[in-house]
Amino acid sequence: MAITKDYPNANWATATETTVEPRITYPFKGSGDESGYIVERDYVQAQADYDPMALDTLDGAGEYLIEETVPQAIDASLCSFTRKFATVPSSFTTQQFEAFTFPGKYADYAEGAGYFRPPLPKLVGIEVTHTFDQTDDPITDFAITGTPLLIYSYYGEYVDYVASYTSPTITTYNGYISGSTLIQIRENVIRRAYGKGNIWEQLRFRTVAQ
């Protein structure tokens, strides 16, 4: 096949966008967020001049390159490929349900309230906070928010109940309950927000103390 002569630059040496309207998808729209989106753009370039764009290259209004497809030959001289750019979403919160076991409670008679509540398993509503960052070094750059509720005794042993000799104490934990304080139920999850590229998502899981 002959090389076409209506090229927009010298022998198609520069990647030329052929998309009439970029394709835009909103992966987090189901969670109520439209600040995070992916833009797909198609390009044509001479095979001999093809060089993939560097990951994280900024294009447009805060859109970072997260993927470039393998070029496909159009004819003997040209190839086509797609670049996918994405934004860093704003923080947002979602809800879900899961089982969680709240700590038991032990108050000794010296406190005037001798009773024991065993650890309390329940199906509860979970508040999930989603935060995002763009970095190629998440271990160094991504700030971990919060830590799970851990209870340890006077001797430093981790236990599944609160009492006057634990940290936090039963008084402190009862304050969490009366104040409807959110407690973190497990470690955060950190993952690639779009499944590829260097935009990262952190999920923090909390529920109201009971």
C-alpha positions as CSV (number, residue, x, y, z in Angstrom):
1,M,0.0,0.0,0.0
2,A,1.3,3.4,-0.9
3,I,2.2,5.9,1.8
4,T,-0.5,8.5,2.0
5,K,0.6,12.1,1.2
6,D,-2.0,14.1,3.2
7,Y,0.1,13.7,6.4
8,P,-0.3,16.5,8.9
9,N,3.5,16.7,9.7
10,A,6.7,15.4,8.1
11,N,6.0,11.9,7.1
12,W,3.8,11.3,10.3
13,A,6.9,11.5,12.4
14,T,4.9,13.1,15.3
15,A,2.0,11.3,16.9
16,T,-1.2,12.8,15.5
17,E,-4.5,12.6,17.3
18,T,-7.3,11.2,15.1
19,T,-10.1,11.2,17.8
20,V,-13.0,13.4,16.8
21,E,-14.3,13.4,20.4
22,P,-12.2,11.9,23.2
23,R,-13.9,9.0,25.0
24,I,-14.5,9.9,28.6
25,T,-15.6,7.4,31.3
26,Y,-16.3,8.0,35.0
27,P,-15.3,4.9,37.0
28,F,-16.5,6.4,40.4
29,K,-19.8,7.9,39.1
30,G,-21.7,5.1,40.8
31,S,-20.3,6.3,44.1
32,G,-21.4,9.9,43.4
33,D,-18.0,11.2,42.2
34,E,-17.4,12.7,38.8
35,S,-14.0,14.4,39.5
36,G,-12.2,11.2,38.6
37,Y,-12.4,10.2,35.0
38,I,-10.5,8.6,32.1
39,V,-9.9,10.2,28.7
40,E,-9.0,8.0,25.8
41,R,-7.4,9.5,22.7
42,D,-6.4,7.7,19.4
43,Y,-3.3,8.5,17.5
44,V,-1.5,7.7,14.3
45,Q,2.3,7.8,13.8
46,A,5.0,6.5,11.5
47,Q,6.1,3.1,12.8
48,A,9.7,4.1,12.5
49,D,9.2,7.1,14.7
50,Y,7.0,5.6,17.3
51,D,8.2,6.1,20.9
52,P,5.8,5.5,23.8
53,M,4.9,8.6,25.9
54,A,6.3,8.6,29.4
55,L,3.9,7.4,32.1
56,D,2.5,10.2,34.2
57,T,2.9,12.8,31.4
58,L,0.4,15.6,32.1
59,D,-2.0,16.3,29.3
60,G,-4.9,18.8,29.5
61,A,-6.5,19.9,32.8
62,G,-4.8,17.6,35.3
63,E,-4.9,14.5,33.2
64,Y,-2.0,12.0,33.7
65,L,-1.1,9.3,31.3
66,I,-1.9,6.0,32.9
67,E,-1.7,3.6,29.9
68,E,-0.7,3.5,26.2
69,T,-1.8,0.6,24.1
70,V,0.6,-1.5,22.0
71,P,0.7,0.1,18.5
72,Q,-1.1,-1.7,15.7
73,A,0.1,-1.6,12.1
74,I,-2.2,0.3,9.7
75,D,0.0,-0.4,6.7
76,A,3.7,-0.8,5.9
77,S,4.6,2.6,7.4
78,L,1.9,3.7,9.9
79,C,0.6,2.5,13.2
80,S,-2.2,3.4,15.5
81,F,-2.5,3.4,19.3
82,T,-4.5,4.8,22.1
83,R,-3.4,6.8,25.1
84,K,-5.4,6.9,28.3
85,F,-5.2,9.8,30.6
86,A,-6.9,10.2,34.0
87,T,-7.4,12.8,36.7
88,V,-6.7,12.6,40.5
89,P,-10.2,12.3,42.0
90,S,-11.3,14.4,45.0
91,S,-11.9,12.7,48.3
92,F,-15.3,11.1,48.8
93,T,-17.1,8.8,51.2
94,T,-19.1,5.7,50.5
95,Q,-21.1,3.2,52.8
96,Q,-21.2,-0.5,53.0
97,F,-22.1,-3.3,55.4
98,E,-19.9,-5.9,56.9
99,A,-19.5,-8.0,60.1
100,F,-17.4,-6.5,62.9
101,T,-16.8,-7.6,66.5
102,F,-16.8,-4.8,69.0
103,P,-14.7,-5.3,72.1
104,G,-16.0,-6.8,75.3
105,K,-16.4,-4.6,78.3
106,Y,-15.3,-5.4,81.9
107,A,-15.9,-3.1,84.8
108,D,-14.7,-4.2,88.2
109,Y,-16.7,-3.8,91.4
110,A,-14.2,-1.1,92.7
111,E,-15.7,1.1,90.0
112,G,-19.2,0.4,91.3
113,A,-20.3,-1.3,88.1
114,G,-19.3,-4.9,88.1
115,Y,-20.3,-6.5,84.9
116,F,-18.9,-8.2,81.8
117,R,-20.0,-7.9,78.2
118,P,-18.4,-10.4,75.9
119,P,-17.1,-9.3,72.6
120,L,-20.1,-8.2,70.5
121,P,-20.2,-9.4,66.8
122,K,-22.7,-7.4,64.7
123,L,-23.5,-6.6,61.1
124,V,-22.9,-2.8,60.9
125,G,-22.7,0.1,58.5
126,I,-19.2,1.0,57.5
127,E,-18.1,4.4,56.4
128,V,-15.4,4.1,53.7
129,T,-13.3,7.2,53.1
130,H,-11.6,7.4,49.7
131,T,-8.5,9.6,49.2
132,F,-6.2,9.9,46.2
133,D,-2.7,10.9,45.3
134,Q,-0.5,10.8,42.1
135,T,3.0,9.4,42.7
136,D,5.4,6.9,41.3
137,D,6.7,6.1,44.8
138,P,3.6,5.4,47.0
139,I,5.5,3.8,49.8
140,T,7.4,7.0,50.4
141,D,4.8,9.6,49.3
142,F,1.4,8.2,50.3
143,A,0.4,9.4,53.8
144,I,-1.4,6.6,55.7
145,T,-4.5,8.0,57.5
146,G,-5.5,6.6,60.8
147,T,-4.9,3.2,62.5
148,P,-7.2,0.4,63.6
149,L,-8.5,0.3,67.1
150,L,-6.1,-1.9,69.1
151,I,-6.6,-2.7,72.8
152,Y,-3.8,-3.8,75.0
153,S,-3.6,-4.7,78.6
154,Y,-1.4,-3.4,81.4
155,Y,1.2,-6.0,80.4
156,G,1.2,-5.0,76.8
157,E,-0.9,-7.9,75.5
158,Y,-3.4,-7.3,72.8
159,V,-6.9,-8.2,74.1
160,D,-10.5,-8.1,72.8
161,Y,-12.1,-6.2,75.7
162,V,-11.7,-2.9,77.5
163,A,-11.3,-2.5,81.3
164,S,-9.8,-0.1,83.8
165,Y,-6.3,-1.5,83.1
166,T,-6.4,-1.5,79.3
167,S,-5.6,1.1,76.7
168,P,-8.0,2.6,75.8
169,T,-9.7,2.2,79.2
170,I,-13.4,1.3,79.6
171,T,-14.1,4.9,80.5
172,T,-12.5,6.1,77.3
173,Y,-14.3,3.5,75.2
174,N,-17.7,4.3,76.8
175,G,-17.0,7.9,75.8
176,Y,-16.6,6.7,72.2
177,I,-20.0,5.1,72.5
178,S,-21.8,8.1,74.0
179,G,-20.1,10.4,71.5
180,S,-21.0,8.2,68.5
181,T,-17.2,8.2,67.7
182,L,-16.1,6.5,64.5
183,I,-13.5,3.8,65.2
184,Q,-11.3,2.3,62.5
185,I,-12.1,-1.4,62.2
186,R,-9.1,-2.6,60.1
187,E,-6.0,-1.6,58.1
188,N,-6.4,0.7,55.2
189,V,-6.3,-0.6,51.6
190,I,-4.1,1.2,49.1
191,R,-4.5,0.4,45.4
192,R,-4.2,1.8,41.9
193,A,-7.3,4.0,41.5
194,Y,-7.8,3.0,37.8
195,G,-6.1,-0.5,38.0
196,K,-3.1,0.9,36.2
197,G,-0.9,4.0,36.2
198,N,0.4,6.0,39.2
199,I,-2.8,7.5,40.6
200,W,-3.4,5.8,43.9
201,E,-6.4,5.3,46.1
202,Q,-6.5,4.8,49.9
203,L,-9.6,3.4,51.6
204,R,-10.2,3.8,55.3
205,F,-12.9,1.7,57.1
206,R,-14.7,3.1,60.2
207,T,-17.9,2.4,62.1
208,V,-19.6,4.0,65.1
209,A,-18.4,2.5,68.4
210,Q,-20.9,0.2,70.2
